[in-house]
Amino acid sequence: MEERYNIYHNRLISLKEGEHFCPKCDGKGKVKDFNKYRIYKCIFISLVCNKCLGDGKIDWIETATGKSNRTL
């Protein structure tokens, strides 16, 4: 069983049957946004992945329909 560390939730996540790691963030839950300003300075900002909404994994239904934005 493959596990990866999710930066967004600060824990290890493992896959169940039918799930796979998010192809955009590779299971981390956050993606880096490279923002240039001026000529010589740059900023790396971590943003929550918009494909898996920070969970780091998606199943086959979420692949077809997209992840639902649920607020609890």
SVG drawing of the C-alpha trace seen along z (x, -y; Angstrom):
<svg xmlns="http://www.w3.org/2000/svg" viewBox="-21 -46 39 48">
<polyline fill="none" stroke="black" stroke-width="0.4" points="0.0,0.0 1.4,-3.4 1.3,-6.3 2.2,-10.0 2.5,-12.9 -0.3,-15.5 1.0,-19.0 -2.5,-20.5 -3.8,-18.0 -0.4,-17.4 -0.8,-13.6 -0.1,-10.5 -2.7,-9.5 -3.1,-6.0 -5.2,-4.9 -8.2,-2.6 -9.6,-0.6 -10.6,-2.8 -8.6,-5.8 -5.4,-7.4 -3.2,-10.3 -4.1,-13.6 -2.2,-14.2 -1.9,-17.9 -0.4,-18.0 0.8,-14.4 -0.9,-13.8 0.5,-16.8 -2.7,-18.8 -0.9,-22.0 0.7,-23.4 3.3,-26.0 2.5,-29.2 5.5,-31.0 4.8,-34.7 7.4,-37.1 7.6,-40.7 10.1,-43.2 13.1,-41.7 15.2,-39.9 12.8,-38.9 10.3,-36.1 7.9,-34.6 6.8,-30.9 3.3,-30.7 1.6,-27.4 -2.0,-27.2 -4.6,-24.5 -4.9,-22.2 -8.1,-23.0 -8.5,-19.5 -8.6,-17.5 -9.4,-20.5 -6.5,-19.6 -7.4,-15.9 -4.5,-14.6 -6.5,-11.7 -9.5,-11.4 -11.6,-8.4 -13.0,-7.4 -16.3,-9.3 -14.5,-12.5 -12.3,-12.1 -15.3,-12.0 -17.5,-14.7 -15.0,-16.8 -14.7,-17.1 -17.6,-18.6 -16.9,-21.6 -18.5,-20.6 -18.5,-22.9 -19.0,-21.3"/>
</svg>
